[in-house]
Amino acid sequence: MIYKKEDFNDLEDQATDSTILENISALAKQIELSFPGAIITLESFPSCSAMLDIHLHNKLFVMVYSPTHGFGIDEVREEDGFGTGYRFNTKDFYVPTEELNKLIKSIEQ
């Protein structure tokens, strides 16, 4: 999966939350094409928040977006409980796509 910063504008450059949701949807499709066998679930909410779940090789990766908090990325592990925090947080869309890519590729090796 190859990401280019110009493909994904920074949060400050986004015209609307719907544009961000479109970018997350495009990212989900890229992941699906790049990682055969991945099960992708994308949920969007009336608040313009979104949750992207990626199940691959018995692992679960999540990317969340909230208009007020930005993006969160994490791998959900067996010892993790239900929480409100993510190990990686940012307001820039490009940065979490790179982090998500690293997490997914780490299990491919």
KEMI-26349 format. One line per 8 residues: number of its first residue (from 0); their letters; for each residue y, z, x of N, C-alpha, C. Coordinates in pm, whole numbers, plus 50000, padded with zeros to 5 digits. Layout:
N
NUM) A) Y Z X Y Z X Y Z X  ...
***
This chain:
109
0) MIYKKEDF) 49884 50000 50085 50000 50000 50000 50123 50000 50091  50210 49906 50072 50328 49894 50156 50451 49918 50071  50531 50014 50115 50655 50044 50046 50771 49999 50132  50872 49947 50068 50995 49912 50137 51108 49984 50068  51195 50044 50146 51304 50120 50088 51385 50037 49990  51405 49909 50020 51485 49826 49929 51416 49803 49794  51283 49827 49789 51212 49813 49663 51243 49928 49567  51281 50042 49623 51303 50161 49542 51438 50221 49579
8) NDLEDQAT) 51531 50212 49488 51665 50265 49513 51663 50416 49522  51760 50471 49596 51778 50615 49598 51818 50662 49459  51792 50787 49431 51822 50844 49299 51969 50824 49264  52059 50841 49360 52202 50827 49332 52238 50684 49291  52158 50587 49335 52185 50447 49305 52126 50402 49172  52045 50484 49112 51979 50446 48988 52081 50442 48874  52075 50337 48795 52168 50325 48682 52131 50420 48570  52002 50432 48543 51957 50515 48432 51822 50578 48465
16) DSTILENI) 51787 50680 48389 51655 50740 48404 51546 50641 48367  51576 50548 48275 51474 50450 48238 51440 50359 48356  51537 50333 48443 51510 50255 48564 51413 50331 48654  51432 50460 48666 51342 50542 48747 51202 50537 48687  51192 50549 48556 51060 50543 48492 50995 50407 48514  51074 50301 48514 51019 50167 48544 50967 50161 48687  51040 50222 48780 50995 50225 48920 50866 50305 48935  50855 50415 48865 50732 50495 48871 50616 50415 48813
24) SALAKQIE) 50639 50344 48706 50537 50259 48646 50492 50150 48744  50588 50089 48813 50555 49987 48914 50475 50048 49028  50511 50168 49068 50437 50239 49173 50293 50264 49129  50275 50305 49004 50140 50330 48951 50055 50203 48959  50115 50091 48926 50042 49963 48933 50008 49927 49077  50100 49952 49170 50073 49925 49311 49956 50010 49360  49956 50136 49323 49847 50226 49366 49715 50177 49309  49715 50139 49183 49593 50090 49118 49538 49967 49189
32) LSFPGAII) 49626 49877 49231 49584 49756 49302 49541 49786 49445  49607 49880 49510 49580 49910 49650 49458 49998 49672  49424 50077 49571 49313 50171 49584 49215 50151 49469  49126 50052 49482 49027 50028 49376 48946 50155 49349  48923 50181 49224 48850 50301 49185 48940 50417 49150  49067 50406 49183 49161 50513 49148 49183 50512 48997  49186 50629 48940 49217 50644 48798 49360 50697 48789  49445 50617 48729 49588 50646 48724 49627 50683 48580
40) TLESFPSC) 49700 50792 48568 49754 50832 48439 49904 50854 48456  49983 50786 48375 50128 50803 48379 50175 50846 48241  50239 50961 48237 50295 51010 48112 50446 51020 48128  50518 50970 48029 50663 50989 48028 50699 51068 47904  50810 51139 47912 50849 51232 47807 50989 51198 47756  51024 51243 47636 51157 51213 47579 51272 51259 47669  51247 51358 47753 51351 51408 47844 51375 51315 47962  51300 51203 47967 51300 51108 48079 51229 51164 48201
48) SAMLDIHL) 51153 51271 48183 51065 51321 48288 50937 51241 48285  50863 51248 48396 50737 51173 48403 50639 51246 48493  50510 51222 48468 50404 51277 48552 50304 51166 48580  50279 51143 48708 50184 51043 48754 50068 51116 48820  49948 51099 48765 49827 51159 48822 49742 51048 48882  49692 51073 49002 49605 50977 49069 49476 51049 49105  49366 51008 49043 49234 51063 49074 49164 50961 49162  49122 51005 49281 49054 50915 49374 48961 50997 49464
56) HNKLFVMV) 48836 50957 49470 48736 51023 49555 48734 51174 49531  48725 51215 49407 48720 51357 49369 48842 51437 49412  48953 51370 49430 49081 51435 49462 49181 51402 49353  49278 51490 49336 49385 51467 49240 49518 51480 49311  49599 51375 49302 49734 51375 49356 49830 51362 49238  49943 51430 49248 50041 51424 49139 50179 51392 49195  50252 51318 49114 50394 51293 49140 50465 51320 49008  50562 51406 49012 50639 51437 48891 50784 51398 48913
64) YSPTHGFG) 50851 51368 48804 50994 51340 48808 51063 51416 48696  51172 51479 48730 51258 51546 48634 51401 51505 48664  51477 51463 48563 51615 51423 48589 51698 51533 48658  51666 51658 48632 51744 51767 48692 51692 51811 48828  51562 51794 48855 51503 51844 48980 51459 51734 49075  51453 51611 49031 51407 51503 49118 51256 51490 49116  51198 51461 49232 51055 51430 49244 50979 51542 49314  50856 51562 49271 50763 51654 49336 50633 51580 49362
72) IDEVREED) 50574 51605 49479 50448 51540 49518 50354 51649 49565  50227 51636 49530 50130 51734 49577 49989 51682 49560  49898 51740 49636 49756 51724 49612 49711 51851 49543  49642 51839 49432 49592 51956 49361 49456 51989 49419  49443 52110 49470 49318 52154 49533 49249 52256 49446  49121 52277 49473 49042 52371 49391 49105 52509 49385  49160 52555 49496 49215 52691 49501 49354 52701 49436  49413 52586 49401 49545 52587 49339 49533 52626 49192
80) GFGTGYRF) 49623 52712 49151 49632 52745 49010 49741 52662 48946  49760 52681 48818 49868 52611 48750 49998 52673 48796  50085 52591 48850 50211 52642 48901 50326 52551 48868  50442 52593 48906 50560 52513 48878 50621 52454 49004  50554 52474 49117 50610 52423 49242 50524 52314 49302  50585 52235 49388 50517 52128 49459 50545 52144 49607  50450 52105 49689 50466 52121 49834 50572 52028 49891  50601 51919 49822 50699 51822 49870 50796 51790 49756
88) NTKDFYVP) 50926 51806 49781 51029 51782 49679 51144 51702 49737  51199 51613 49657 51315 51534 49699 51383 51472 49577  51504 51426 49597 51574 51354 49490 51568 51203 49510  51519 51158 49625 51514 51017 49663 51377 50960 49624  51373 50847 49555 51246 50790 49509 51161 50736 49624  51223 50675 49723 51147 50615 49832 51067 50720 49910  51127 50833 49937 51063 50937 50018 50932 50985 49954  50928 51019 49825 50800 51063 49770 50694 50953 49763
96) TEELNKLI) 50736 50828 49753 50636 50721 49754 50566 50716 49889  50641 50738 49995 50582 50741 50129 50489 50861 50144  50532 50977 50095 50450 51098 50104 50322 51082 50023  50333 51025 49906 50215 51001 49822 50119 50905 49892  50173 50802 49953 50093 50706 50027 50016 50776 50140  50082 50864 50214 50016 50937 50323 49902 51023 50269  49928 51094 50160 49824 51179 50101 49701 51097 50060  49725 50987 49991 49613 50905 49943 49538 50844 50061
104) KSIEQ) 49611 50792 50158 49546 50730 50273 49468 50832 50356  49507 50958 50353 49438 51060 50432 49293 51078 50389  49262 51048 50263 49123 51061 50219 49045 50931 50238  49115 50823 50268 49049 50694 50290 48991 50684 50431  49036 50771 50520 48994 50763 50661 48861 50828 50684
***
